[in-house]
Amino acid sequence: MALGDEVDLLEVIKTALKLGKKVAVPKIISKTDGIIKFFYLNKAQTFDEQTQSGVFGIAEPDASSLEPAHLSAIPTLILVPGRAFTKEGDRLGRGKGYYDRFLGERIGMWPFESLRDHENVTVAGVCFDFQIKKSLPVDDRDVKMDIVYTTSQE
């Protein structure tokens, strides 16, 4: 889910649901601790019927009626917004660490359930062309994207 100055992925989400794909979107669980959790959307309902405005005014899933997402044997693509990326996969977020904490599970960087055994997961940054930079300030808590998709701003 994107903020106003990020690539809007709503049509990608709606198309994936129409194609029968399992789609999960994030919900902020703890603003203080920077924790997000993902929940599967129900293909039988519209997007608006199962989401509500969240902490930052972004649509979030209604966690009370949706199944928490989990990794399985099926190939999984995680689309990650950001303020800037490098072609090598470095990402600059908004400084709260929500996605880095979640993605850090994937490679065992954070003290959560390790996701390092799930090689079927691809993490893709999504940004506008102008958000690609030659380098970014990163540290050992920043998780590198496997690939970065760009689009032009219209």
N, C-alpha and C positions, 0 to 999 in steps of 0.2 A: 504494500500500500504506500502511496507516495504523497508527499506534501505538495503544495501548489507549485513549487519551483523544480519539481522532479518529474521524470517521465511517468505519465499516467498509465497504469497497467490495467485499468478496469476493463477495457475491451479484451485484453489478453485473457483475463480471468473469466469473463463471460463466455468467450469463445471456447476456452478449455472446458468449461462446464457443459456447454452445448455438445462438445465432442465426446463427452463421457469421461473426461479426465477427473482424477481426484485433485481437488484444489484446496489448499489450506492457506489461511491468511492470519497475520499476527494480531495478538491482543496484548496490550501492556498489562502485565500482572503486578509489577511493582515499579512505579516511577522512581522511587527513592533508590532502589537497588539496580535499576536498569534491566529488568527481567521481562522478556516477552515469551509468549507461548503461542503455538499455532493450533488452529482449529479447522477441521474440514468443513467446507461449505456443503450444504445439501443441494443436490442437483435438481430436486423437485420444487425448490423455492426460488424466488428471485433473490438477487443479491441484496436488495434493499430490505426484504422481509427478514433477513437473518443477520443484518449488521446494524450498528448504531454508531453515533458519533462518539469517538473515544477521547482520551486524554488530550491529544493535540489537535482535535477536530478532524481526525482521520477516521474513516469508516473502520470499525473493528467488529469482529464476530461476536454474536451473542453467545457467550461461553456457556450459559445455563442450558442451552438447547442443542449444542453441537458437540460432536465427538472430538476429543483432543487428537491432534495429528501425531503420528508415530512413523518412524522409518521402518520400511519393510524391504522385501527383496525387489520390489519394483523400482525401476529407474526414477530418480527424483531430481527435479530441477528447482533450485531455490533462486528466485529473482530478488536481488538486493539493490535498493536505491542508494544514492549517495550524492554528496556535493561535488566530488571530483574523483577521478580514477586515473591510473596509468595504464598503458597498453599491457604492462606486465602483471596487472591485477591488483596493484595497491589501491586502497580505497580510503577516502576521507569522508567520514560521516558527519554527524552533527555534535559529536563529542560526548554523548551520553553512554555509548558502548552497548546499546541494546543488541544490535546485530553481531558485534564482535563477541559478546558473551554467548549468544545463541550459537554462532558459528564455531566458536572456540570449543564447544562440545564435540563438534565434528572431528577435530584433530586432537582432542584430549588436553587442550590448554587450560581449561577452567575446571574447577572441582565439581563437575556434574557428570552424569552418565556419559562415557566416552562414545563418540560417534565414529572413531577412526576405523572401525571394522566395516563401515558402510561405504564401500568403494563405488556404489551405484549412485552416489549423490554428487551432483554438479552444482557449484555455486557460481552464479553469473551476476556480475554487476550490470546495471542498466542505467544508461545516462544519455544526455544529449552530446552531440559531437564536440561542442565547445567545452565540455567538462573533462575532456581527456587532457591530462597534463604530462609534462616530461618526467616530473618527480613530485613526490608528496612526502610530508613529514610522517613517518610511521614508527611504531615501536613494536616490541615483542608481543603486545596484546592485540595488535591489528591483524586480522585474518585476511589473507590474500584470496582474491577471486580466482576461480579456475579459468574464467573467460569473462570478457567485458563486451556487452552488446551496446551499440550506439545507434542513435536515431537523430535526425535533424529536427530542430524546433520549428513548429509551424504556427 
